[in-house]
Amino acid sequence: MDVRYYQRTRLSEAEEKELNVTYCSSMNELLACSDIVSPHFPLNSKTKGAIGRAEFAQMKDGVFFINTARGAIVDEEALIEAIESGKVARAGLDVHCVEPNSE
């Protein structure tokens, strides 16, 4: 599997080689080239809803989206639209915006 990543601080060249990963210079670049998107960042005021309509629009058609980070980093309405349109072919969610939800 070709693994690409984006984060504020790029790993050293030696670490990238050891982990066999390729750095993307922006989240937009990462979203546009990925077959599987799995965000891994904390929930705070800057990341709430960070994956929304604009981000799903940048993803490849038929992308697999896996969220094991905090639920509120994803705009759930935008995710539903992306699934219904076929932009997201599969979604794996460990979390939701409101938890626990017993309904």
LINQUI-V473016 format. One record per residue. N is the residue number from 1. RES is the residue in three letters. D_LAST is the distance of its C-alpha to the last C-alpha in whole Angstrom. Layout:
BEGIN
((N & RES & D_LAST) (N & RES & D_LAST))
END
This chain:
BEGIN
((1 & MET & 38) (2 & ASP & 39) (3 & VAL & 37) (4 & ARG & 37) (5 & TYR & 36) (6 & TYR & 36) (7 & GLN & 36) (8 & ARG & 38) (9 & THR & 40) (10 & ARG & 42) (11 & LEU & 43) (12 & SER & 46) (13 & GLU & 48) (14 & ALA & 48) (15 & GLU & 45) (16 & GLU & 44) (17 & LYS & 46) (18 & GLU & 45) (19 & LEU & 42) (20 & ASN & 43) (21 & VAL & 40) (22 & THR & 41) (23 & TYR & 41) (24 & CYS & 39) (25 & SER & 41) (26 & SER & 38) (27 & MET & 34) (28 & ASN & 35) (29 & GLU & 37) (30 & LEU & 35) (31 & LEU & 32) (32 & ALA & 35) (33 & CYS & 36) (34 & SER & 33) (35 & ASP & 32) (36 & ILE & 29) (37 & VAL & 28) (38 & SER & 26) (39 & PRO & 26) (40 & HIS & 27) (41 & PHE & 27) (42 & PRO & 26) (43 & LEU & 24) (44 & ASN & 26) (45 & SER & 27) (46 & LYS & 29) (47 & THR & 26) (48 & LYS & 23) (49 & GLY & 22) (50 & ALA & 26) (51 & ILE & 24) (52 & GLY & 24) (53 & ARG & 26) (54 & ALA & 29) (55 & GLU & 28) (56 & PHE & 27) (57 & ALA & 30) (58 & GLN & 32) (59 & MET & 31) (60 & LYS & 32) (61 & ASP & 31) (62 & GLY & 29) (63 & VAL & 28) (64 & PHE & 26) (65 & PHE & 24) (66 & ILE & 22) (67 & ASN & 21) (68 & THR & 21) (69 & ALA & 22) (70 & ARG & 19) (71 & GLY & 17) (72 & ALA & 18) (73 & ILE & 21) (74 & VAL & 20) (75 & ASP & 19) (76 & GLU & 16) (77 & GLU & 18) (78 & ALA & 21) (79 & LEU & 19) (80 & ILE & 18) (81 & GLU & 21) (82 & ALA & 23) (83 & ILE & 21) (84 & GLU & 22) (85 & SER & 25) (86 & GLY & 26) (87 & LYS & 27) (88 & VAL & 25) (89 & ALA & 25) (90 & ARG & 23) (91 & ALA & 20) (92 & GLY & 19) (93 & LEU & 17) (94 & ASP & 16) (95 & VAL & 15) (96 & HIS & 13) (97 & CYS & 14) (98 & VAL & 11) (99 & GLU & 10) (100 & PRO & 9) (101 & ASN & 6) (102 & SER & 4) (103 & GLU & 0))
END
